[in-house]
């Protein structure tokens, strides 16, 4: 049995055999299936069209959902970022308020903590510190003497020299400050400055007697800045000294008290930039946040 489709006509040939089995002929049956073929084609095209329309609709629906979700996520991320920024700003403003209060209690000149923090920020950048490490340097600088909260006023505010026992008590402010801040998670990376800012390059500092590069870089940076501010600021027991005098004093102790690399980098800071920080100290610096202060000096 054979069949062929010719020009929309289905033809079927059925062979006819004789009694002895030989081929005697064939019967041809024809069926015009043009209409059926048109219907099948129409149905096929309809199915393809529906599938294409469905896929297109699905694509645009998913695209709309994706874009809408992306906008929602972007808004939420922006809101979260703004909230975190506000929290960080609040934290930092609280730290600055605390450091200013410490300055007043410690007979320090007003604005010492903000000035030394600005110096540390400038020197940190000069030495290639950036990002979170730079943030931790400035937070540690703000709180470097927070442990002095636990030092008696009779020692802290004494105008004359401290005796041996008083110095022993004064030195406890380092570990006291570390204990105060250790449980505050976002300040833990800043503890290097609080813990090690009285260490010396030659190992004669305290509390652990670290030397050289055993001392964390942020603490080495801060030590130079703290000394510079101490020399160039008025103190109850002496007037301030000049920038040039402070530079010579710091250079003299490079390699003994101070990290030589930190001293060298400090020498490269523009003197007019350092002077702008000193000039700010003569104003009501206690009302300036670090974010407001830094653009004024850089």
C-alpha atoms as a printed R data frame, in Angstrom:
    type eleno elety resid chain resno      x       y       z
1   ATOM     1    CA   UNK     A     1  0.000   0.000   0.000
2   ATOM     2    CA   UNK     A     2  1.487   3.280  -1.104
3   ATOM     3    CA   UNK     A     3  0.374   6.815  -0.531
4   ATOM     4    CA   UNK     A     4  1.455  10.218  -1.834
5   ATOM     5    CA   UNK     A     5  0.419  13.759  -1.104
6   ATOM     6    CA   UNK     A     6  0.296  15.753  -4.312
7   ATOM     7    CA   UNK     A     7 -0.941  19.329  -4.494
8   ATOM     8    CA   UNK     A     8 -3.243  18.902  -1.526
9   ATOM     9    CA   UNK     A     9 -4.528  15.507  -2.736
10  ATOM    10    CA   UNK     A    10 -3.935  12.371  -0.730
11  ATOM    11    CA   UNK     A    11 -3.602   9.390  -3.092
12  ATOM    12    CA   UNK     A    12 -3.621   5.807  -1.930
13  ATOM    13    CA   UNK     A    13 -2.753   2.824  -4.160
14  ATOM    14    CA   UNK     A    14 -3.836  -0.638  -3.097
15  ATOM    15    CA   UNK     A    15 -2.197  -3.479  -5.114
16  ATOM    16    CA   UNK     A    16 -4.388  -6.274  -6.518
17  ATOM    17    CA   UNK     A    17 -2.934  -9.760  -6.830
18  ATOM    18    CA   UNK     A    18 -4.103 -12.609  -9.049
19  ATOM    19    CA   UNK     A    19 -4.930 -16.090  -7.775
20  ATOM    20    CA   UNK     A    20 -1.404 -17.246  -8.399
21  ATOM    21    CA   UNK     A    21 -0.036 -14.296  -6.422
22  ATOM    22    CA   UNK     A    22  1.187 -12.244  -9.298
23  ATOM    23    CA   UNK     A    23  0.499  -8.554  -9.470
24  ATOM    24    CA   UNK     A    24 -2.632  -7.909 -11.449
25  ATOM    25    CA   UNK     A    25 -3.193  -4.214 -10.924
26  ATOM    26    CA   UNK     A    26 -3.973  -1.564  -8.342
27  ATOM    27    CA   UNK     A    27 -6.854   0.368  -6.989
28  ATOM    28    CA   UNK     A    28 -6.317   4.103  -6.617
29  ATOM    29    CA   UNK     A    29 -8.133   6.002  -3.923
30  ATOM    30    CA   UNK     A    30 -7.838   9.789  -3.899
31  ATOM    31    CA   UNK     A    31 -8.809  12.210  -1.178
32  ATOM    32    CA   UNK     A    32 -8.568  15.970  -1.480
33  ATOM    33    CA   UNK     A    33 -7.216  17.145   1.918
34  ATOM    34    CA   UNK     A    34 -6.642  20.776   0.988
35  ATOM    35    CA   UNK     A    35 -9.251  21.980   3.475
36  ATOM    36    CA   UNK     A    36 -7.850  19.788   6.242
37  ATOM    37    CA   UNK     A    37 -4.322  20.963   5.478
38  ATOM    38    CA   UNK     A    38 -5.456  24.583   5.674
39  ATOM    39    CA   UNK     A    39 -7.113  23.903   9.016
40  ATOM    40    CA   UNK     A    40 -3.979  22.184  10.333
41  ATOM    41    CA   UNK     A    41 -1.843  25.093   9.132
42  ATOM    42    CA   UNK     A    42 -4.240  27.567  10.715
43  ATOM    43    CA   UNK     A    43 -4.213  25.662  13.989
44  ATOM    44    CA   UNK     A    44 -0.400  25.439  13.903
45  ATOM    45    CA   UNK     A    45 -0.036  29.141  13.222
46  ATOM    46    CA   UNK     A    46 -2.554  29.921  15.949
47  ATOM    47    CA   UNK     A    47 -0.625  27.804  18.446
48  ATOM    48    CA   UNK     A    48  2.665  29.425  17.429
49  ATOM    49    CA   UNK     A    49  1.077  32.875  17.691
50  ATOM    50    CA   UNK     A    50 -0.385  32.123  21.101
51  ATOM    51    CA   UNK     A    51  2.952  30.779  22.309
52  ATOM    52    CA   UNK     A    52  4.770  33.847  20.974
53  ATOM    53    CA   UNK     A    53  2.211  36.188  22.521
54  ATOM    54    CA   UNK     A    54  2.394  34.290  25.800
55  ATOM    55    CA   UNK     A    55  6.184  34.392  25.854
56  ATOM    56    CA   UNK     A    56  6.149  38.113  25.009
57  ATOM    57    CA   UNK     A    57  3.594  38.818  27.721
58  ATOM    58    CA   UNK     A    58  5.591  36.733  30.193
59  ATOM    59    CA   UNK     A    59  8.801  38.553  29.255
60  ATOM    60    CA   UNK     A    60  7.307  42.010  29.744
61  ATOM    61    CA   UNK     A    61  5.549  40.926  32.936
62  ATOM    62    CA   UNK     A    62  8.792  39.566  34.375
63  ATOM    63    CA   UNK     A    63 10.658  42.648  33.157
64  ATOM    64    CA   UNK     A    64  8.118  44.901  34.858
65  ATOM    65    CA   UNK     A    65  8.366  42.887  38.070
66  ATOM    66    CA   UNK     A    66 12.174  42.954  37.874
67  ATOM    67    CA   UNK     A    67 12.344  46.712  37.272
68  ATOM    68    CA   UNK     A    68  9.814  47.444  39.986
69  ATOM    69    CA   UNK     A    69 11.641  45.160  42.416
70  ATOM    70    CA   UNK     A    70 14.957  46.756  41.449
71  ATOM    71    CA   UNK     A    71 13.566  50.217  42.173
72  ATOM    72    CA   UNK     A    72 12.173  49.043  45.496
73  ATOM    73    CA   UNK     A    73 15.490  47.409  46.406
74  ATOM    74    CA   UNK     A    74 17.397  50.526  45.321
75  ATOM    75    CA   UNK     A    75 15.150  52.729  47.485
76  ATOM    76    CA   UNK     A    76 15.523  50.359  50.417
77  ATOM    77    CA   UNK     A    77 19.300  50.237  49.964
78  ATOM    78    CA   UNK     A    78 19.413  54.034  49.795
79  ATOM    79    CA   UNK     A    79 17.272  54.303  52.918
80  ATOM    80    CA   UNK     A    80 19.448  51.744  54.703
81  ATOM    81    CA   UNK     A    81 22.616  53.505  53.582
82  ATOM    82    CA   UNK     A    82 21.261  56.858  54.774
83  ATOM    83    CA   UNK     A    83 20.254  55.325  58.088
84  ATOM    84    CA   UNK     A    84 23.701  53.778  58.586
85  ATOM    85    CA   UNK     A    85 25.341  57.067  57.648
86  ATOM    86    CA   UNK     A    86 23.165  58.900  60.180
87  ATOM    87    CA   UNK     A    87 24.039  56.304  62.807
88  ATOM    88    CA   UNK     A    88 27.752  56.634  62.084
89  ATOM    89    CA   UNK     A    89 27.454  60.412  62.180
90  ATOM    90    CA   UNK     A    90 25.636  60.185  65.503
91  ATOM    91    CA   UNK     A    91 28.293  57.835  66.850
92  ATOM    92    CA   UNK     A    92 31.087  60.129  65.708
93  ATOM    93    CA   UNK     A    93 29.382  63.232  67.085
94  ATOM    94    CA   UNK     A    94 29.025  61.419  70.413
95  ATOM    95    CA   UNK     A    95 32.712  60.508  70.328
96  ATOM    96    CA   UNK     A    96 33.621  64.124  69.602
97  ATOM    97    CA   UNK     A    97 31.465  65.351  72.479
98  ATOM    98    CA   UNK     A    98 33.125  62.861  74.801
99  ATOM    99    CA   UNK     A    99 36.614  63.825  73.640
100 ATOM   100    CA   UNK     A   100 35.859  67.529  74.133
101 ATOM   101    CA   UNK     A   101 34.647  66.810  77.659
102 ATOM   102    CA   UNK     A   102 37.856  64.899  78.336
103 ATOM   103    CA   UNK     A   103 39.929  67.815  77.037
104 ATOM   104    CA   UNK     A   104 38.242  70.140  79.523
105 ATOM   105    CA   UNK     A   105 38.685  67.783  82.462
106 ATOM   106    CA   UNK     A   106 42.321  67.047  81.636
107 ATOM   107    CA   UNK     A   107 43.476  70.683  81.625
108 ATOM   108    CA   UNK     A   108 44.114  70.225  77.904
109 ATOM   109    CA   UNK     A   109 43.629  73.245  75.680
110 ATOM   110    CA   UNK     A   110 40.173  73.250  74.151
111 ATOM   111    CA   UNK     A   111 40.037  71.285  70.914
112 ATOM   112    CA   UNK     A   112 43.130  69.122  71.523
113 ATOM   113    CA   UNK     A   113 41.375  65.900  70.524
114 ATOM   114    CA   UNK     A   114 39.911  67.349  67.326
115 ATOM   115    CA   UNK     A   115 43.214  68.935  66.354
116 ATOM   116    CA   UNK     A   116 45.272  65.829  66.951
117 ATOM   117    CA   UNK     A   117 42.636  63.819  65.089
118 ATOM   118    CA   UNK     A   118 42.902  66.175  62.119
119 ATOM   119    CA   UNK     A   119 46.700  65.852  62.164
120 ATOM   120    CA   UNK     A   120 46.414  62.052  62.344
121 ATOM   121    CA   UNK     A   121 43.933  62.026  59.457
122 ATOM   122    CA   UNK     A   122 46.286  64.121  57.324
123 ATOM   123    CA   UNK     A   123 49.337  62.022  58.194
124 ATOM   124    CA   UNK     A   124 47.421  58.779  57.689
125 ATOM   125    CA   UNK     A   125 46.466  59.850  54.173
126 ATOM   126    CA   UNK     A   126 50.053  60.922  53.523
127 ATOM   127    CA   UNK     A   127 51.180  57.385  54.440
128 ATOM   128    CA   UNK     A   128 48.624  55.712  52.171
129 ATOM   129    CA   UNK     A   129 45.962  54.813  54.716
130 ATOM   130    CA   UNK     A   130 42.407  55.038  53.393
131 ATOM   131    CA   UNK     A   131 38.875  53.702  53.772
132 ATOM   132    CA   UNK     A   132 37.902  51.945  56.987
133 ATOM   133    CA   UNK     A   133 41.446  51.987  58.351
134 ATOM   134    CA   UNK     A   134 41.494  55.789  58.087
135 ATOM   135    CA   UNK     A   135 38.125  55.962  59.857
136 ATOM   136    CA   UNK     A   136 39.458  53.766  62.648
137 ATOM   137    CA   UNK     A   137 42.538  55.977  62.957
138 ATOM   138    CA   UNK     A   138 40.444  59.082  63.477
139 ATOM   139    CA   UNK     A   139 38.061  57.386  65.934
140 ATOM   140    CA   UNK     A   140 40.986  56.018  67.894
141 ATOM   141    CA   UNK     A   141 42.560  59.482  67.873
142 ATOM   142    CA   UNK     A   142 39.388  61.056  69.242
143 ATOM   143    CA   UNK     A   143 39.281  58.564  72.107
144 ATOM   144    CA   UNK     A   144 42.997  58.066  72.721
145 ATOM   145    CA   UNK     A   145 42.793  59.232  76.345
146 ATOM   146    CA   UNK     A   146 39.271  58.070  77.184
147 ATOM   147    CA   UNK     A   147 40.685  56.022  80.070
148 ATOM   148    CA   UNK     A   148 41.537  59.236  81.899
149 ATOM   149    CA   UNK     A   149 37.903  59.286  82.965
150 ATOM   150    CA   UNK     A   150 39.032  56.876  85.689
151 ATOM   151    CA   UNK     A   151 42.008  58.954  86.846
152 ATOM   152    CA   UNK     A   152 41.431  61.040  90.013
153 ATOM   153    CA   UNK     A   153 41.188  64.801  89.489
154 ATOM   154    CA   UNK     A   154 43.974  65.369  91.991
155 ATOM   155    CA   UNK     A   155 46.356  63.628  89.591
156 ATOM   156    CA   UNK     A   156 44.759  64.528  86.286
157 ATOM   157    CA   UNK     A   157 44.528  68.248  87.000
158 ATOM   158    CA   UNK     A   158 47.757  68.587  88.959
159 ATOM   159    CA   UNK     A   159 49.761  71.495  87.566
160 ATOM   160    CA   UNK     A   160 53.120  70.433  88.947
161 ATOM   161    CA   UNK     A   161 55.137  67.306  88.099
162 ATOM   162    CA   UNK     A   162 53.737  63.929  89.111
163 ATOM   163    CA   UNK     A   163 55.608  61.760  91.584
164 ATOM   164    CA   UNK     A   164 56.407  58.119  90.902
165 ATOM   165    CA   UNK     A   165 53.203  56.766  92.415
166 ATOM   166    CA   UNK     A   166 51.078  59.334  90.588
167 ATOM   167    CA   UNK     A   167 52.745  58.409  87.287
168 ATOM   168    CA   UNK     A   168 51.978  54.754  87.934
169 ATOM   169    CA   UNK     A   169 48.320  55.647  88.402
170 ATOM   170    CA   UNK     A   170 48.322  57.919  85.347
171 ATOM   171    CA   UNK     A   171 49.682  55.134  83.140
172 ATOM   172    CA   UNK     A   172 46.694  52.941  83.999
173 ATOM   173    CA   UNK     A   173 44.515  55.149  81.776
174 ATOM   174    CA   UNK     A   174 45.643  53.149  78.730
175 ATOM   175    CA   UNK     A   175 44.343  49.765  79.855
176 ATOM   176    CA   UNK     A   176 41.348  51.439  81.465
177 ATOM   177    CA   UNK     A   177 40.434  53.002  78.125
178 ATOM   178    CA   UNK     A   178 40.807  49.677  76.328
179 ATOM   179    CA   UNK     A   179 38.500  47.983  78.842
180 ATOM   180    CA   UNK     A   180 35.933  50.759  78.445
181 ATOM   181    CA   UNK     A   181 35.786  50.450  74.653
182 ATOM   182    CA   UNK     A   182 36.443  46.743  74.093
183 ATOM   183    CA   UNK     A   183 32.762  45.790  74.309
184 ATOM   184    CA   UNK     A   184 31.733  48.386  71.669
185 ATOM   185    CA   UNK     A   185 31.943  46.394  68.455
186 ATOM   186    CA   UNK     A   186 32.318  49.237  65.963
187 ATOM   187    CA   UNK     A   187 35.190  50.729  67.991
188 ATOM   188    CA   UNK     A   188 37.251  47.560  68.384
189 ATOM   189    CA   UNK     A   189 39.404  48.248  65.297
190 ATOM   190    CA   UNK     A   190 40.187  51.684  66.791
191 ATOM   191    CA   UNK     A   191 41.647  50.212  69.965
192 ATOM   192    CA   UNK     A   192 45.163  50.070  68.493
193 ATOM   193    CA   UNK     A   193 45.505  53.818  68.980
194 ATOM   194    CA   UNK     A   194 44.040  53.744  72.495
195 ATOM   195    CA   UNK     A   195 46.190  50.788  73.586
196 ATOM   196    CA   UNK     A   196 49.524  51.641  71.981
197 ATOM   197    CA   UNK     A   197 49.788  55.430  71.595
198 ATOM   198    CA   UNK     A   198 52.324  55.646  74.455
199 ATOM   199    CA   UNK     A   199 54.620  52.964  73.020
200 ATOM   200    CA   UNK     A   200 57.996  54.111  71.702
201 ATOM   201    CA   UNK     A   201 59.957  53.017  68.647
202 ATOM   202    CA   UNK     A   202 62.901  52.047  70.898
203 ATOM   203    CA   UNK     A   203 60.731  49.870  73.161
204 ATOM   204    CA   UNK     A   204 60.864  52.149  76.213
205 ATOM   205    CA   UNK     A   205 57.188  53.088  76.134
206 ATOM   206    CA   UNK     A   206 54.189  51.584  77.914
207 ATOM   207    CA   UNK     A   207 52.054  49.588  78.623
208 ATOM   208    CA   UNK     A   208 53.653  46.633  76.787
209 ATOM   209    CA   UNK     A   209 57.076  47.928  75.820
210 ATOM   210    CA   UNK     A   210 56.600  47.186  72.120
211 ATOM   211    CA   UNK     A   211 59.253  48.391  69.710
212 ATOM   212    CA   UNK     A   212 59.637  49.134  66.004
213 ATOM   213    CA   UNK     A   213 57.002  47.695  63.720
214 ATOM   214    CA   UNK     A   214 55.528  45.672  66.573
215 ATOM   215    CA   UNK     A   215 53.651  48.893  67.266
216 ATOM   216    CA   UNK     A   216 50.588  49.152  64.983
217 ATOM   217    CA   UNK     A   217 50.961  51.783  62.263
218 ATOM   218    CA   UNK     A   218 47.981  53.849  63.435
219 ATOM   219    CA   UNK     A   219 49.514  54.170  66.905
220 ATOM   220    CA   UNK     A   220 52.887  55.188  65.411
221 ATOM   221    CA   UNK     A   221 51.156  57.850  63.331
222 ATOM   222    CA   UNK     A   222 49.205  59.154  66.287
223 ATOM   223    CA   UNK     A   223 52.268  59.417  68.544
224 ATOM   224    CA   UNK     A   224 53.885  61.921  66.163
225 ATOM   225    CA   UNK     A   225 50.698  63.988  65.874
226 ATOM   226    CA   UNK     A   226 50.060  63.999  69.626
227 ATOM   227    CA   UNK     A   227 53.546  65.323  70.308
228 ATOM   228    CA   UNK     A   228 53.234  67.988  67.594
229 ATOM   229    CA   UNK     A   229 49.984  69.271  69.101
230 ATOM   230    CA   UNK     A   230 51.421  69.184  72.614
231 ATOM   231    CA   UNK     A   231 54.382  71.333  71.540
232 ATOM   232    CA   UNK     A   232 52.396  73.841  69.456
233 ATOM   233    CA   UNK     A   233 49.544  74.356  71.963
234 ATOM   234    CA   UNK     A   234 49.389  76.496  75.087
235 ATOM   235    CA   UNK     A   235 49.570  74.482  78.284
236 ATOM   236    CA   UNK     A   236 48.982  75.626  81.888
237 ATOM   237    CA   UNK     A   237 52.692  75.263  82.619
238 ATOM   238    CA   UNK     A   238 54.126  76.813  79.392
239 ATOM   239    CA   UNK     A   239 53.168  78.769  76.260
240 ATOM   240    CA   UNK     A   240 52.964  77.184  72.823
241 ATOM   241    CA   UNK     A   241 56.054  76.823  70.660
242 ATOM   242    CA   UNK     A   242 56.430  77.427  66.939
243 ATOM   243    CA   UNK     A   243 55.865  74.978  64.115
244 ATOM   244    CA   UNK     A   244 59.600  75.005  63.349
245 ATOM   245    CA   UNK     A   245 60.495  74.179  66.957
246 ATOM   246    CA   UNK     A   246 58.026  71.300  66.992
247 ATOM   247    CA   UNK     A   247 59.398  69.915  63.733
248 ATOM   248    CA   UNK     A   248 62.977  70.012  65.029
249 ATOM   249    CA   UNK     A   249 61.925  68.327  68.268
250 ATOM   250    CA   UNK     A   250 60.135  65.528  66.434
251 ATOM   251    CA   UNK     A   251 63.011  65.023  63.985
252 ATOM   252    CA   UNK     A   252 65.421  64.761  66.914
253 ATOM   253    CA   UNK     A   253 63.531  61.784  68.316
254 ATOM   254    CA   UNK     A   254 62.958  59.921  65.038
255 ATOM   255    CA   UNK     A   255 64.222  56.370  65.503
256 ATOM   256    CA   UNK     A   256 64.052  56.537  69.297
257 ATOM   257    CA   UNK     A   257 60.637  57.808  70.370
258 ATOM   258    CA   UNK     A   258 59.027  57.941  66.932
259 ATOM   259    CA   UNK     A   259 58.745  55.754  63.843
260 ATOM   260    CA   UNK     A   260 61.190  57.208  61.275
261 ATOM   261    CA   UNK     A   261 58.765  56.647  58.379
262 ATOM   262    CA   UNK     A   262 55.972  58.475  60.218
263 ATOM   263    CA   UNK     A   263 58.300  61.377  61.001
264 ATOM   264    CA   UNK     A   264 59.461  61.582  57.387
265 ATOM   265    CA   UNK     A   265 55.854  61.598  56.140
266 ATOM   266    CA   UNK     A   266 54.918  64.270  58.695
267 ATOM   267    CA   UNK     A   267 57.739  66.470  57.386
268 ATOM   268    CA   UNK     A   268 56.090  66.309  53.952
269 ATOM   269    CA   UNK     A   269 52.771  67.750  55.161
270 ATOM   270    CA   UNK     A   270 52.380  71.380  54.016
271 ATOM   271    CA   UNK     A   271 53.125  73.730  56.896
272 ATOM   272    CA   UNK     A   272 50.214  75.985  55.888
273 ATOM   273    CA   UNK     A   273 47.825  73.030  56.252
274 ATOM   274    CA   UNK     A   274 49.114  72.326  59.754
275 ATOM   275    CA   UNK     A   275 48.865  76.028  60.522
276 ATOM   276    CA   UNK     A   276 45.194  76.081  59.499
277 ATOM   277    CA   UNK     A   277 44.509  73.361  62.064
278 ATOM   278    CA   UNK     A   278 46.301  75.432  64.703
279 ATOM   279    CA   UNK     A   279 44.321  78.559  63.733
280 ATOM   280    CA   UNK     A   280 41.072  76.671  64.078
281 ATOM   281    CA   UNK     A   281 42.055  75.817  67.618
282 ATOM   282    CA   UNK     A   282 41.829  79.515  68.484
283 ATOM   283    CA   UNK     A   283 38.151  79.583  67.453
284 ATOM   284    CA   UNK     A   284 35.232  77.757  69.025
285 ATOM   285    CA   UNK     A   285 36.502  74.460  67.666
286 ATOM   286    CA   UNK     A   286 34.349  72.548  70.122
287 ATOM   287    CA   UNK     A   287 31.354  73.378  67.928
288 ATOM   288    CA   UNK     A   288 32.907  71.899  64.775
289 ATOM   289    CA   UNK     A   289 32.483  68.269  63.817
290 ATOM   290    CA   UNK     A   290 35.403  66.527  62.160
291 ATOM   291    CA   UNK     A   291 33.421  66.473  58.889
292 ATOM   292    CA   UNK     A   292 33.208  70.279  59.097
293 ATOM   293    CA   UNK     A   293 36.806  70.682  60.230
294 ATOM   294    CA   UNK     A   294 38.654  68.629  57.625
295 ATOM   295    CA   UNK     A   295 37.480  70.566  54.526
296 ATOM   296    CA   UNK     A   296 38.717  73.747  56.223
297 ATOM   297    CA   UNK     A   297 42.270  72.450  56.504
298 ATOM   298    CA   UNK     A   298 42.771  70.230  53.431
